[in-house]
């Protein structure tokens, strides 16, 4: 019985350690790679929205695609990558 309790405590500690590690990875990502981390978090949020409310998720993805295409067509040099510094 003691071994079962210790095994459950070890599993709970491992789950807690993974949650803390994910939180720290997000925090470090926000400090050093802000734009990429925010993009990933928005993408995961859109994925969750798509799973929970498909119509709203599809509308959000269509809106982002429309804005992205419009910005790409409006650029003069045709290369407006997010990581490229603007002149």
C-alpha positions as CSV (number, residue, x, y, z in Angstrom):
1,X,0.0,0.0,0.0
2,X,2.9,2.4,0.8
3,X,4.4,1.7,-2.6
4,X,1.2,2.6,-4.4
5,X,0.9,5.9,-2.4
6,X,4.6,6.7,-3.2
7,X,4.0,5.9,-6.9
8,X,1.0,8.3,-7.0
9,X,3.0,11.0,-5.2
10,X,5.8,10.5,-7.7
11,X,3.4,10.8,-10.6
12,X,1.9,14.0,-9.1
13,X,5.3,15.5,-8.6
14,X,6.3,14.7,-12.2
15,X,3.1,16.3,-13.5
16,X,3.7,19.4,-11.4
17,X,7.3,19.6,-12.6
18,X,6.2,19.4,-16.3
19,X,3.7,22.2,-15.6
20,X,6.3,24.4,-14.1
21,X,8.7,23.7,-16.9
22,X,6.1,24.6,-19.6
23,X,5.4,27.9,-17.7
24,X,9.1,28.7,-17.5
25,X,9.6,27.9,-21.2
26,X,6.8,30.3,-22.1
27,X,8.2,33.0,-19.8
28,X,11.7,32.7,-21.3
29,X,10.2,32.7,-24.8
30,X,8.4,35.9,-24.0
31,X,11.6,37.5,-22.8
32,X,13.9,36.5,-25.6
33,X,11.7,35.6,-28.6
34,X,8.6,37.7,-27.9
35,X,7.1,37.8,-31.4
36,X,7.6,34.1,-32.0
37,X,6.2,33.1,-28.6
38,X,3.2,35.4,-28.9
39,X,2.5,34.0,-32.4
40,X,2.7,30.4,-31.1
41,X,0.4,31.3,-28.2
42,X,-2.1,32.9,-30.6
43,X,-2.0,29.9,-32.9
44,X,-2.6,27.5,-29.9
45,X,-5.5,29.8,-28.8
46,X,-7.0,29.7,-32.3
47,X,-6.6,25.9,-32.4
48,X,-8.5,25.7,-29.1
49,X,-11.2,28.1,-30.4
50,X,-11.5,26.0,-33.5
51,X,-12.1,22.9,-31.4
52,X,-14.6,24.5,-29.1
53,X,-16.4,26.9,-31.5
54,X,-15.7,25.9,-35.1
55,X,-17.5,28.8,-36.8
56,X,-15.7,31.4,-34.7
57,X,-12.4,29.6,-35.2
58,X,-12.8,29.5,-39.0
59,X,-13.8,33.2,-39.0
60,X,-10.7,34.1,-37.0
61,X,-8.4,32.1,-39.3
62,X,-10.0,33.6,-42.4
63,X,-9.6,37.1,-41.0
64,X,-5.9,36.5,-40.3
65,X,-5.4,35.0,-43.7
66,X,-7.1,38.0,-45.3
67,X,-5.0,40.6,-43.4
68,X,-1.8,38.6,-44.2
69,X,-2.6,38.5,-47.9
70,X,-3.6,42.2,-48.0
71,X,-0.3,43.2,-46.3
72,X,1.7,41.0,-48.7
73,X,0.0,42.5,-51.7
74,X,0.5,46.1,-50.4
75,X,4.2,45.7,-49.8
76,X,6.4,47.4,-52.4
77,X,9.4,45.0,-52.3
78,X,7.3,41.8,-51.9
79,X,9.3,40.6,-49.0
80,X,7.8,41.6,-45.7
81,X,8.8,38.8,-43.4
82,X,8.2,39.4,-39.7
83,X,11.8,38.9,-38.7
84,X,13.2,41.2,-41.4
85,X,13.8,44.7,-40.1
86,X,11.9,47.4,-41.9
87,X,13.8,50.2,-43.6
